[in-house]
Amino acid sequence: MVNGLKEQPVKTIKPTKPFIPDLVYFEPDSLNYPKGAAIMQWVRDQDIPYRMTTSHNRITNLPGDTDAQKYKNAKRTLVVGVRKTLKFDQSKPSAEYAIPISTGCMAHCHYCYLQTTLGAKPYIRVYVNTDDVISAAKQYIDERAPEITRFEAACTSDPVGLEHITGSLAELITFMASEELGRLRFVTKFHHVDSLLPLQHNGHTRIRFSINADYVIRQFEPATSNFSERIEAAGKIAHAGYPLGFIIAPIIWYDGWQDGYADLLKRLGETLPKDATEDLTFELIQHRFTKTAKTLIEQRYPKSKLEMDIAKRKSKWGRWGQYKYVYPDEQQHALREFITEHIFKNFPKATIDYFT
């Protein structure tokens, strides 16, 4: 009791725990690799139920009586397999190629493009033949010499959220450290980076954190690390000498967006260690969706407040053979100009790689 008023309890935010799957599937061949055997041992140590499957691309007997239950369970299911396709997809504008170490994500971001990219396969896949993936990456680097080749490791997944299970990022970072013409990049919404801090990286890996206005994180990013955890992790990454970046994505037009994004960049400037602001990059991506994504999101997150009114959007032909719907030019311009101004206000030495 203070001055006759009852003290209010201090609200504490629970730390975001590392992902532990509810169910794991193994391809039989995956157990012939050291990484596959190690994951099997981890699964047994954690007492997680597991099953065998003929292919990591065909998991058909997921538990659940409804599509919604099956989707929720799929996001808690890990599939361990061998990556057979070693032809890398392009990854513009982030990098030259996507490097495949995992597919799928445990987070429940309502807007995520993986809703349609993965379609009926929302379970999480990790690949145990990392040596094969690295050998393929080496070939791409050699073919493009003397140009630098950049690889994006987070096109179809959030590999930081799986690193405690796979260790695959550590292998890629260590490999790229000795490649004069190779660079690695990945982005995350998770803060579990401690295992990456002592690695020899030679500045060849840029680690980026996905950040957003508080409204967007609270409304549309369940099962991810909170803002404070991400910024603390960013400070650790900077102290470890990694090049650092931030992706503001998706940028969403909502009532009060100016205050939200101004506050985001102000808080980022106030909390980020000063040595983290050197060689700092930003990537800006406005919210977009396809008709297929709109249908799936409305089915999977029926109470979502995510605005997807096609009548309010501008259509744009996407490289995957569908129209995507972005903000009209006037809104795009307003978002880009406002956020750019506040980036440079708080980070005068920063670079903005792109707005899309």
C-alpha positions in Angstrom: 0.0 0.0 0.0 1.5 3.4 -1.1 -0.3 6.6 -0.2 -3.4 4.7 0.4 -3.3 3.1 -3.0 -2.9 -0.6 -3.6 0.3 -1.4 -5.5 -0.3 -3.0 -8.9 1.6 -6.2 -9.6 4.5 -5.8 -12.0 3.7 -7.5 -15.3 6.5 -9.9 -16.3 7.0 -11.3 -19.7 7.9 -14.9 -19.8 11.1 -15.8 -21.8 10.5 -17.4 -25.1 11.6 -21.0 -24.8 13.4 -22.9 -27.6 11.1 -24.9 -29.8 10.5 -28.5 -28.7 8.4 -30.5 -31.2 5.4 -32.6 -30.1 6.2 -35.3 -32.8 9.1 -36.1 -35.0 9.3 -38.1 -38.2 12.5 -39.6 -39.6 13.4 -40.8 -43.1 15.3 -44.0 -42.6 18.2 -42.7 -44.7 18.6 -39.7 -42.4 19.8 -41.9 -39.7 22.9 -42.9 -41.8 24.2 -39.3 -41.3 25.8 -38.1 -38.1 23.4 -35.2 -37.8 20.4 -37.5 -38.2 21.7 -39.9 -35.6 22.4 -37.0 -33.2 18.9 -35.6 -33.7 17.5 -39.1 -33.0 19.5 -39.2 -29.8 18.2 -35.8 -28.8 14.6 -36.9 -29.5 15.0 -39.9 -27.3 16.6 -37.9 -24.5 13.7 -35.4 -24.7 11.2 -38.4 -24.7 9.5 -37.0 -27.8 7.3 -39.5 -29.8 8.7 -40.3 -33.2 7.8 -42.2 -36.3 9.4 -43.3 -39.5 8.3 -42.0 -42.9 9.3 -42.9 -46.5 9.7 -39.2 -47.5 10.0 -35.8 -45.8 7.7 -34.5 -48.5 4.8 -36.8 -47.8 3.5 -36.7 -44.2 -0.1 -37.6 -44.5 -1.2 -39.0 -41.1 -0.8 -36.0 -38.9 -3.1 -36.1 -35.8 -6.2 -33.9 -35.6 -9.9 -34.2 -36.4 -10.2 -30.9 -38.3 -8.0 -29.0 -40.8 -7.4 -26.4 -38.1 -6.2 -29.0 -35.6 -4.0 -30.7 -38.2 -2.5 -27.3 -39.1 -1.8 -26.5 -35.5 -0.3 -30.0 -34.9 1.8 -29.7 -38.1 3.5 -26.5 -36.8 4.6 -28.6 -33.8 5.9 -31.5 -36.0 9.5 -31.9 -37.0 10.5 -34.0 -40.0 14.1 -35.1 -40.4 15.2 -36.0 -43.9 17.8 -35.9 -46.7 17.8 -33.0 -49.1 17.9 -34.5 -52.5 17.4 -31.3 -54.6 20.7 -29.4 -54.5 19.8 -26.8 -57.2 19.4 -23.6 -55.3 16.5 -21.2 -56.0 17.2 -17.5 -56.6 16.6 -15.2 -53.6 16.3 -11.7 -54.9 16.7 -9.0 -53.6 18.2 -10.4 -50.4 20.9 -12.6 -52.1 21.8 -14.5 -55.2 20.7 -17.9 -53.9 18.6 -19.5 -51.2 20.6 -22.1 -49.3 18.4 -25.0 -48.2 18.9 -26.3 -44.6 15.3 -26.3 -43.4 11.8 -25.7 -44.6 8.8 -24.6 -42.5 8.5 -22.6 -39.2 7.2 -23.0 -35.7 5.9 -19.4 -35.5 2.3 -18.5 -36.3 2.8 -15.2 -38.1 -0.6 -14.5 -39.8 0.8 -12.8 -42.8 3.7 -15.2 -43.6 4.2 -16.0 -47.3 4.9 -19.6 -46.3 1.2 -20.0 -45.9 1.0 -20.5 -49.6 4.6 -21.5 -50.4 4.3 -24.6 -48.2 0.5 -25.0 -48.8 -0.5 -28.4 -47.5 3.0 -29.1 -46.0 3.2 -26.7 -43.0 5.3 -29.1 -40.9 8.9 -28.3 -40.2 11.6 -30.1 -42.2 15.3 -30.2 -41.5 18.0 -31.7 -43.7 20.9 -33.8 -42.3 23.1 -33.8 -45.4 24.6 -30.4 -44.7 27.9 -31.4 -46.3 26.1 -32.0 -49.6 24.5 -28.5 -49.3 27.8 -26.9 -48.6 29.5 -28.7 -51.5 26.7 -27.3 -53.8 27.2 -23.8 -52.4 31.0 -24.1 -53.1 30.2 -24.9 -56.8 28.0 -21.8 -57.0 30.7 -19.6 -55.5 33.3 -21.0 -57.9 31.1 -20.5 -60.9 30.5 -16.8 -60.1 34.1 -15.9 -59.3 35.4 -13.3 -59.1 32.1 -11.9 -58.0 30.9 -12.4 -54.4 28.0 -14.8 -54.0 25.5 -14.3 -51.2 23.3 -17.1 -49.8 20.1 -16.5 -47.9 19.4 -19.3 -45.3 16.0 -18.1 -44.2 13.9 -18.0 -47.3 11.6 -20.9 -46.3 12.2 -21.2 -42.6 13.6 -19.5 -39.5 16.8 -21.5 -38.9 17.7 -19.8 -35.7 14.6 -21.4 -34.1 16.0 -24.8 -35.1 19.7 -24.3 -34.4 19.6 -26.0 -31.0 18.4 -29.1 -32.8 20.4 -29.1 -36.0 23.6 -27.0 -35.6 23.3 -26.3 -39.3 23.8 -22.6 -39.1 27.1 -23.1 -37.3 28.3 -25.3 -40.1 27.4 -22.7 -42.7 28.9 -19.8 -40.8 32.2 -21.8 -40.3 32.3 -22.7 -44.0 31.6 -19.2 -45.2 34.3 -17.8 -42.9 37.0 -19.3 -45.1 35.4 -18.4 -48.4 36.8 -15.2 -49.8 33.9 -14.9 -52.3 31.1 -16.4 -50.2 28.7 -14.7 -47.9 25.8 -16.0 -45.7 22.7 -14.1 -44.6 19.7 -15.1 -42.6 16.9 -13.3 -40.7 15.1 -14.4 -37.6 12.3 -13.6 -35.1 14.0 -15.6 -32.4 16.7 -14.7 -29.9 18.4 -18.0 -29.4 21.8 -17.0 -30.8 24.2 -17.9 -28.0 25.6 -20.9 -29.7 26.6 -18.7 -32.7 28.5 -16.1 -30.7 31.9 -17.9 -30.3 32.2 -19.0 -33.9 34.9 -17.8 -36.3 32.9 -15.9 -39.0 35.4 -13.4 -40.4 32.5 -11.0 -41.0 31.2 -13.1 -43.8 27.8 -13.8 -42.2 25.2 -11.0 -41.8 22.6 -11.8 -39.2 19.4 -9.8 -39.4 16.4 -9.5 -37.0 12.9 -9.1 -38.2 11.3 -6.2 -36.2 8.0 -4.3 -36.4 5.7 -1.9 -34.7 4.4 -3.2 -31.3 0.9 -3.5 -32.7 2.1 -5.8 -35.5 4.1 -8.0 -33.2 1.3 -8.3 -30.7 -1.5 -8.9 -33.2 0.2 -11.0 -35.9 3.3 -12.7 -34.6 2.4 -15.4 -32.1 5.0 -17.9 -30.9 8.0 -15.6 -31.7 10.5 -13.9 -29.4 9.3 -10.6 -28.1 10.9 -7.3 -29.2 13.1 -6.9 -26.2 14.5 -10.4 -26.6 15.3 -9.7 -30.3 17.1 -6.5 -29.5 19.1 -8.1 -26.7 20.1 -10.8 -29.2 21.0 -8.2 -31.8 23.4 -6.6 -29.2 25.0 -10.0 -28.6 25.5 -10.5 -32.3 27.1 -7.1 -32.7 29.4 -7.6 -29.8 30.5 -10.9 -31.5 31.6 -8.9 -34.5 28.9 -10.1 -37.0 27.6 -7.6 -39.5 24.1 -6.8 -38.3 20.8 -5.9 -40.0 17.1 -5.4 -39.5 14.2 -6.2 -41.7 11.0 -4.2 -41.1 8.4 -6.6 -42.5 5.7 -6.6 -43.3 5.2 -2.9 -43.0 1.5 -2.6 -42.3 -0.8 0.4 -42.8 -3.1 0.6 -39.8 -4.6 3.4 -37.6 -1.7 5.0 -35.8 1.0 3.4 -38.0 3.1 6.6 -37.9 3.3 6.6 -34.1 4.0 2.8 -34.2 6.9 2.9 -36.6 8.4 6.1 -35.1 8.3 4.5 -31.7 9.8 1.3 -33.0 12.8 3.1 -34.4 13.2 5.4 -31.4 13.2 2.4 -29.0 15.6 0.5 -31.3 18.0 3.5 -31.3 17.7 3.8 -27.5 18.3 0.1 -26.7 20.8 -1.0 -29.3 24.4 -0.9 -28.2 26.3 1.9 -30.0 28.8 -0.5 -31.5 25.9 -2.2 -33.2 25.1 0.8 -35.3 28.2 0.5 -37.5 27.6 -1.1 -40.8 23.9 -1.4 -40.0 21.5 -2.4 -42.8 17.7 -2.1 -43.1 15.4 -3.9 -45.5 11.8 -2.7 -45.9 9.0 -4.9 -47.1 5.4 -3.8 -47.3 2.6 -6.2 -46.6 1.4 -8.1 -49.6 -0.8 -11.2 -50.2 -2.3 -13.3 -52.9 -5.8 -14.6 -53.2 -4.6 -18.0 -52.2 -2.9 -16.6 -49.2 -6.0 -14.7 -48.2 -8.1 -17.8 -48.3 -5.7 -19.9 -46.3 -5.0 -17.2 -43.7 -8.8 -16.6 -43.1 -9.2 -20.4 -42.7 -6.3 -20.8 -40.3 -6.6 -17.6 -38.3 -10.3 -16.8 -38.6 -10.1 -14.1 -35.8 -7.1 -12.3 -37.3 -7.3 -8.5 -37.7 -5.0 -8.6 -40.7 -6.5 -6.3 -43.4 -6.7 -8.1 -46.8 -9.2 -6.1 -48.7 -8.4 -6.5 -52.4 -10.4 -3.4 -53.3 -8.0 -1.3 -51.2 -4.9 -2.7 -52.9 -2.9 -2.5 -56.1 -2.3 -5.7 -58.0 1.2 -6.7 -59.0 2.2 -9.8 -61.0 4.4 -12.1 -58.9 7.1 -14.3 -60.1 5.3 -17.4 -58.8 2.5 -17.0 -61.3 -0.1 -15.2 -59.2 -1.1 -11.6 -58.7 -0.1 -10.2 -55.3 -1.8 -7.3 -53.7 0.3 -4.4 -52.3 -0.6 -0.9 -51.1 -1.5 1.8 -53.7 1.4 4.0 -54.8 0.4 6.9 -52.6 0.4 4.7 -49.5 3.6 3.0 -50.5 5.3 6.4 -50.9 4.1 7.6 -47.5 5.3 4.4 -45.8 8.7 4.5 -47.5 9.3 8.2 -46.9 8.2 8.2 -43.2 10.2 5.1 -42.2 13.3 6.1 -44.2 13.3 9.5 -42.4 13.1 7.9 -39.0 15.7 5.3 -39.8 18.3 8.0 -40.7 17.1 10.2 -37.7 18.1 7.4 -35.3 20.8 5.7 -37.4 22.6 8.3 -39.5 25.2 5.8 -40.7 22.7 3.0 -41.7 22.1 1.7 -45.2 18.7 0.9 -46.6 19.2 -2.0 -49.0 15.7 -1.9 -50.6 12.0 -1.1 -50.2 9.7 -3.6 -51.9 
